[in-house]
Amino acid sequence: MNNSLKIALIIFITILSGCSKKKESSPSYNKGNLTILTDESFQSVTEALADGYMINYPETKLKVVTKKEDLGFLDLLNGKARIVVMSKELSPDEIKEYEKQVELKFLPAKFAADAVIFVVPNTSSKESISIEEIQKGLESDEKEFIFDGTNSSNLNFVAQKLHKQPKDLKFSVIPGSKNLIEELNKYPNKIGVIGLNTFSRPYDEASIELRNKVKILPVKSKGKLYAADYSGLREMNYPFTRILYFLANEGNFNIANGFIRFSCTQLGQMIVQKEGLQPYNIYKREVQMR
């Protein structure tokens, strides 16, 4: 074999080897690792969806990490996270910053209807709460309401609904929704503010135990009472219904976008429903009569 042929053969093998390596390491939705940032309020449904994805794609490994909503969004903008779960409506400036930093169009992937709920100890005589009471209470130095933390999705959402900034509200804090429920009976005159997904799983023993410790207050708006149940969420009549959505900084169809697509398809939406939340995408059941 002459030298020219040897050189040509070496070049060909090198190119073939390079292409093979490139193919093996190319982005994929069905293999690889992904960390999902979520506020504690949405942790349960996010973990359930992640588990479902890993069952369907065994070569993937998804890790759910809890982080306050505002901080998770900042991590996404700064490239420290690839995907986050959100609930608050972003301001025009926040959307502009997202599109600038991520270099993608702002397209929130909506997947569930959740709610911020108001709870009291199950021994309380209080049976409901009005929008006016909530607004007045959050302006009072008595700090009648207890949130699960600052920068949290629950605080952000309530402030947004009342057309306020979180810094303008007066409230107390017990870190963590589950801790808040456990300790609420120590403060019989206070009202806890948590996310429904904290204990929305219908048949989960831990959720049932937490639900039994508190009473969920229906919210009165314009003379009518609305509950945070399937009907209230589906019709969005419950005043503090919120839509959960994903934001990613991934432009190609890699694992983050694969997970988003899975969560919004029928299988993912069935998982959302099993979590006790309202699926955002409602699929009709077809029944064939024989």
C-alpha positions in Angstrom: 0.0 0.0 0.0 1.6 3.3 -1.1 1.8 6.3 1.3 -1.0 8.3 -0.4 -3.4 5.4 0.1 -2.4 5.0 3.7 -2.9 8.7 4.4 -6.3 8.7 2.7 -7.4 5.7 4.7 -6.3 7.3 8.0 -8.2 10.5 7.2 -11.3 8.4 6.3 -11.2 6.4 9.6 -10.6 9.7 11.6 -13.7 11.3 10.0 -15.8 8.2 10.5 -14.7 8.0 14.2 -15.4 11.7 14.7 -18.9 11.4 13.2 -19.6 8.3 15.4 -18.6 10.2 18.6 -20.6 13.2 17.6 -23.7 11.1 17.0 -23.3 9.3 20.4 -23.0 12.6 22.3 -25.8 14.5 20.4 -28.7 15.9 22.5 -31.6 13.5 23.0 -34.9 13.6 24.8 -34.7 9.9 25.8 -31.4 9.8 27.6 -29.3 12.0 29.9 -29.7 13.9 33.1 -31.9 16.9 33.9 -32.4 19.0 37.1 -35.9 20.6 37.4 -36.2 23.6 39.7 -39.6 24.0 41.4 -41.1 25.9 44.3 -42.0 23.7 47.2 -45.7 24.3 46.5 -45.4 22.4 43.2 -42.9 19.8 44.3 -45.3 16.8 44.4 -46.8 17.2 40.9 -43.3 17.9 39.5 -41.9 14.8 41.1 -44.8 12.7 39.9 -44.3 13.9 36.3 -40.5 13.3 36.6 -41.1 9.7 37.8 -43.5 9.1 34.9 -40.9 10.4 32.4 -38.2 8.2 33.8 -40.4 5.1 33.6 -41.1 5.8 30.0 -37.5 6.6 29.2 -35.3 4.5 31.5 -32.0 6.0 30.2 -33.0 9.4 31.7 -32.4 10.6 35.2 -34.5 13.6 36.4 -33.8 15.3 39.7 -36.3 17.7 41.2 -34.8 20.4 43.4 -36.9 22.9 45.4 -36.1 26.6 45.1 -38.2 29.7 45.7 -40.0 30.7 42.5 -38.2 34.1 42.1 -34.7 32.5 42.7 -35.4 29.6 40.3 -36.4 32.1 37.6 -33.1 34.0 38.1 -31.2 30.7 37.8 -32.9 30.0 34.5 -32.0 33.5 33.2 -28.3 33.1 34.3 -28.0 29.7 32.7 -27.7 27.9 36.0 -30.9 25.9 35.3 -32.4 24.4 32.2 -36.0 24.2 33.3 -38.2 25.7 36.0 -41.8 25.4 37.1 -43.6 28.7 37.5 -47.0 30.1 38.4 -46.8 33.8 38.6 -47.6 35.9 35.5 -44.4 37.6 34.4 -44.3 41.3 33.9 -43.5 42.7 30.4 -40.0 43.6 31.7 -39.5 40.0 33.0 -40.6 38.6 29.7 -38.3 40.9 27.8 -35.4 39.9 30.0 -36.2 36.2 29.5 -36.2 36.6 25.7 -33.0 38.6 25.9 -31.0 36.3 28.1 -32.3 33.0 26.8 -32.7 34.1 23.2 -36.0 32.3 22.9 -39.6 33.4 22.4 -41.5 33.4 25.7 -43.8 30.4 25.3 -45.0 29.1 28.7 -45.9 25.4 28.6 -49.0 25.3 30.8 -49.8 21.9 32.3 -52.0 22.2 35.4 -54.4 24.3 37.4 -53.4 24.6 41.0 -54.6 27.0 43.7 -53.4 29.1 46.7 -55.6 28.1 49.6 -56.3 29.6 53.0 -56.4 27.2 56.0 -57.2 27.3 59.7 -56.9 24.6 62.4 -59.7 22.1 62.1 -60.9 23.2 65.5 -61.5 26.8 64.3 -65.0 28.1 64.0 -64.2 30.1 60.9 -66.0 28.7 57.8 -65.0 31.0 55.0 -63.0 34.1 54.1 -63.7 37.0 51.7 -61.4 38.8 49.3 -61.9 42.0 51.4 -60.8 40.1 54.6 -57.7 38.9 52.8 -56.8 42.3 51.6 -57.5 44.0 54.9 -55.6 41.3 56.8 -52.5 41.7 54.7 -52.5 45.4 55.4 -52.8 44.9 59.2 -50.0 45.1 61.7 -51.6 42.1 63.4 -50.1 40.0 60.6 -53.1 37.6 60.5 -51.7 35.5 57.6 -48.8 33.1 57.7 -47.0 32.3 54.5 -44.4 29.5 53.9 -41.6 32.0 53.1 -40.6 35.1 51.2 -39.9 34.9 47.5 -42.4 32.0 47.4 -44.9 31.3 44.7 -47.8 31.6 47.2 -46.8 35.0 48.3 -46.1 36.2 44.8 -49.4 34.9 43.5 -51.5 36.5 46.3 -49.7 39.8 45.9 -50.3 39.7 42.2 -54.0 39.0 42.6 -54.4 41.9 45.0 -52.4 44.2 42.7 -49.7 44.6 45.3 -46.0 44.1 45.6 -45.0 41.3 48.1 -42.9 43.9 50.0 -46.0 45.9 50.6 -47.9 43.1 52.4 -47.7 42.4 56.2 -47.5 38.7 57.2 -45.7 36.1 59.3 -43.6 33.2 58.0 -43.3 29.6 59.0 -40.8 28.1 56.5 -42.2 25.2 54.5 -45.8 24.4 53.8 -45.8 21.2 55.8 -44.2 22.8 58.8 -46.8 25.6 58.5 -49.7 23.0 58.7 -48.0 21.2 61.6 -47.6 24.4 63.6 -50.7 26.3 62.7 -52.7 25.0 65.7 -50.3 27.0 67.9 -51.7 30.1 66.4 -55.5 29.7 66.5 -56.3 33.2 65.3 -54.0 33.1 62.3 -54.7 31.9 58.8 -52.2 29.8 56.8 -51.5 30.3 53.1 -50.3 27.3 51.2 -50.5 25.7 47.8 -53.2 23.1 47.2 -50.6 20.6 45.8 -49.1 20.4 49.3 -51.7 17.8 50.1 -53.9 17.4 47.0 -53.2 13.7 46.4 -56.6 12.1 47.1 -55.4 8.7 48.5 -51.9 9.4 49.7 -51.7 8.7 53.5 -49.3 11.6 54.2 -51.6 14.0 52.3 -54.7 12.7 54.2 -52.9 13.2 57.5 -52.0 16.8 56.7 -55.6 17.6 55.3 -57.1 16.3 58.6 -55.2 18.9 60.6 -56.7 21.9 58.9 -59.8 23.3 57.4 -59.7 24.8 53.9 -61.7 28.0 53.7 -63.9 28.7 50.7 -63.3 32.2 49.4 -66.2 34.7 49.0 -66.1 36.9 46.0 -68.9 39.2 44.9 -71.3 37.6 47.3 -70.6 34.0 46.2 -68.5 31.3 47.9 -66.0 29.4 45.8 -64.0 26.3 46.8 -60.7 25.1 45.5 -62.1 21.8 44.2 -62.2 20.3 40.6 -65.1 22.5 39.6 -63.6 25.7 41.0 -60.3 25.0 39.3 -61.7 23.8 36.0 -63.9 26.8 35.5 -61.4 29.0 37.3 -64.1 30.4 39.5 -62.1 30.0 42.6 -60.4 33.4 42.8 -56.9 32.1 43.6 -56.7 29.5 40.9 -53.3 29.6 39.3 -51.9 27.9 36.2 -48.6 26.0 36.5 -46.2 26.2 33.5 -42.7 25.3 32.5 -40.1 27.6 31.2 -36.9 26.3 29.6 -33.7 27.7 28.1 -33.3 24.8 25.7 -33.7 25.7 22.0 -33.5 22.1 20.6 -35.5 19.0 21.4 -33.4 17.8 24.2 -34.4 16.2 27.5 -36.0 19.4 28.9 -38.3 19.9 26.0 -39.0 16.2 25.9 -40.1 16.3 29.5 -42.3 19.4 28.8 -44.0 17.6 25.9 -44.6 14.5 28.0 -46.1 16.5 30.8 -48.6 18.2 28.4 -49.7 15.0 26.6 -52.5 12.7 27.7 -50.2 10.5 29.9 -48.7 13.5 31.7 -52.1 15.0 32.2 -53.4 11.8 33.7 -50.5 12.1 36.3 -51.6 15.7 37.0 -55.1 14.5 37.6 -53.9 11.7 40.0 -52.2 14.5 41.9 -55.6 16.0 42.6 -55.0 19.0 40.4 -56.9 20.0 37.3 -55.2 19.1 34.0 -54.7 22.1 31.7 -55.2 20.0 28.6 -58.5 18.2 28.9 -58.8 15.0 26.8 -62.2 13.7 25.8 -62.9 10.0 26.6 -64.3 8.1 23.7 -66.8 5.4 24.7 -67.8 2.8 22.1 -71.2 1.2 22.6 -71.5 -2.4 21.3 
